[in-house]
Amino acid sequence: MAEIQTKWITLNVADGTTMRAYMARPRDTAQHPGLLVFQEAFGVNGHIRDVTERLAREGYIVHAPELFHRTAPGFEGAYTNFEAAMPHVRALTEQNLEADVRASYEWLHADLGTRGQQIACIGFCMGGRVTFLTNAVLPVSAAISFYAGGIAPSPFGPGLLSRAGDLHAPQLLFWGGLDKHIGPERTRMVTESLHAAGKPFVNVEFSDADHGFFCDARSSYNPSAARQAWALTLTFLNINSTQQRR
């Protein structure tokens, strides 16, 4: 495991706004691949910062942008109070998210430590949808979505299935079989769209896991599913980064 350093950085976004991001990277001076981590609806909180640091210890230069920077910079919501996050979730637009992920990607691409290296992305819940969008608009090497609501159509929006044909990289999808927030009909819509588009993907369902199973700060945390998902995540990132560099 690499020793790491962490700090907050500030990025300029094309719409004239500024966006903070939590960054973690190995302390050495070697080149490393880049990785974007996209938050849940609860902000770049302790859990997201912990994931960012864990991935940096695996040898990535990682940052997690604050996607609520236009409405609530620094927001960290409680997992027991989803209503507090909803105004900020509803304020997100596809156009603004595209600007945010481009700013994040360009910062990593320009960083000396990732020059010539691949950049992948990973996201959780709301961030899993942002990961799918990022895969559609940027040449990432791999994309990983954990229990991503909003890829398929839902009462909250039309979804992103129309973008399935635009994906640049293999997509790894994790779902909880007990997740009533998304449900099997929506996960099936996602996989069917990827099949129809001829895009490479891996679909994993943990039958005994609920929404948020990876987060040890949630009551739905499932240690067994989380350990297996972490191992698959690291393997998926390593394999696809290696293939892209050949």
N, C-alpha and C positions, 0 to 999 in steps of 0.2 A: 504493500500500500504506500502510495506517495504521500509525503508531507505536503500540506497545502497552505495557501494563503487566501484570505477572503477580504472583500471590501464591497462597498456600494459604488456604482458608477452612474453617470448621467449621460443619456443618449439624446441626440437631436432627432426628432421625427419630421417627416416631410411636410406635415401640416402645420409646422411651426411650434408644436408643443415639445416639451422635454419629458423624458421618461427615465425614472431610476431603474436600475437592475442590480440584483445581488450576484456578485461574481465570485467564483472559487476556481483556483487553478493550482497545479503542482508548483512547488517552490523552485524546481530546477529550471534551467534555461533551455531545455530541449524543446523541440517542436511537438505539439500535441493536437489531436483532432478537437474540433469544437462541438459543443452541445448546448442547445437551447432547452430550457425547462419552463413549461407553461403552467401557471398556477391553477388551483381550484377557484371557486367563487369566494374563497375566504382570504384571498390575497397572498402575497409572498410572505407567508407566515413561517413559524418555526419548522413545520413539517416540510415545506417547500425548500427552505434554506438547508435543512438537513439532507434532503435528497440531492440538492446541488453540491453539497460538500462530499457526500458519499461518491458521487460520480467523479468529482475532481480527484478523489483518492484513487480512483481506477485509471487515472491518466488522461482525463479530459479537461479542457478549458471550458468552463460551464458558466452560463449566466441565466438568471431568471428575471425577465422584465416585468415591471408592474403594469399590468394591462388596464388597471383602473386609474391610470395617472391623470386622465382628464376629469374625472369626477371625484376621486377620493385618493389622492397620493398618500402612500403609507398605510392604506387600509389593511387591517388584520381583523377579520371577523371571527366570532366564536362558532364552533361547529354545531352548537345547540341553537343558533339564531340565524337561520338561513334568510329570514325576512330582511335582516339588516343588509345583506349582500344584494338582494334582488334589484334595487334601483340601479346599482352599478352594472349588474349583468344586463339588464334591459337597455342600458345606455350604450352598450357596445354595438358597433356596426361592422359589417364585413369590410367596408372601405377603410375604417380606422384600424381594424385589426391587421389588415394587409400592410398598412403603413408601419405599424408597430413591429411586425415580424420582419419586415424588410430592414428596418433600422437595426434590429437585433442581429440579424444575419450579417449585414454589412459591417457592423462593429467587429464581430468575430472574424469575418473574412479579412479585414484590414489589420487585425492584431498580428504582431510579429510571430507569436507563438503558434498561430494556426495557418500561417501563409503556406499554401500548397497542400494543406490538409483538408480532410472532409469535415462537413458540419452536418450533424443529425439533430433531431428534435424529439422531445418526449413531453407528454402533458397528462394531467389528471382531471377527470370530470370535465368541467368547462374547458380546461386546458387541453384535454384530449381532442375536443372539437377544433381548437386552435391548431393543434398538431396536424390534423387532417388538412386544414386550410393551408398551412405552411407547406405541406408536401405538395399541394396543388399549385402553389405560386412560386416556389423556390426550388432550386436544384439540390435539395438535401440528399444525403446518402442513405438515410434510414429514418423512419418515423414510427413512434410508439404511442398509442393512445390507451390510457387506462379508463375504463368505465365512462366512455365519452358520450354524454347526452348531447343531442343537437346535431349529430351527423345525419341521422335520419329525420324526416319531418316529425314535428311534435306540436302540441298546442302553443309552444313558444316561438315557433318559426318554421320556415320551409325546409331547413336542413341544408346539407352540402352534397347530396348524392349526385347532383348535376355536375359536380366537379370531379367525380371519380375518374373520369377519363383523362384528367390533367395530372394525375399523381406522377411524381418524378421517381420515387424510391419505393422499395418494399415497405409495406405497412404492417405493423404488429398491433393486434387488437386484443385487449384483455377485458373480459366481462365477468360479472358475478351472477351466477345462476339464480340467486335469490333477490336480485336487484329489481324491485318493482318500479323504480324511477324510469327505467329504460324498457325492460321487458323483451321477451324473445322475438316478438314480431318486428321490433325496430332493429335488433341486432341482425336478424335475418335479412332485412332490407339492405343493410350495409354490405353484408357479404355477397348478396345477390348482385348488387350494383358493381362491386369489385370484380366478381366473376364475369359479368356482362362486358365490363370495360377491358378485360384481359390483363388486369394489373396483379402483380405478385403481392400476396399478403399471407399472414399467419393469423388464424383466429383461435383464441384460447378462452374457454369458459371454465371457471371454477364453480362446480355445481353447488357447493356448500358455502359459497361466499356471497356477501351482500355488497351493495354500493359502498365505495370507500374502503374496501378490504385491505388496501395497501398502507393506509395511514394509521400509525399506532397511536394517534391522538383521538381517534374516533372510536365510538362504542362498537362499530361494525368491523373493527380490525380483525383480520384472520391471519394469524402468524404463519400457518402452513402455506396458504395461498400466496402471502406476501413473499415468503422465502423463494418459492418456486418461480413467481413472477420476476423477482430480482435476478435470479440465475438466467432465466430466459432472456431478460432485457440485456444483460451484459453479453450473452452469446450472440444475440441478434445484432447488437451494435458492432461487435468485433467482426463478425462474418461479413456484414454488408460494407463496413468501412474498408476491409481488406479487399473485397471484390471490386469496389469502386476505384481503388488505387492502382489496380493492375493495368 
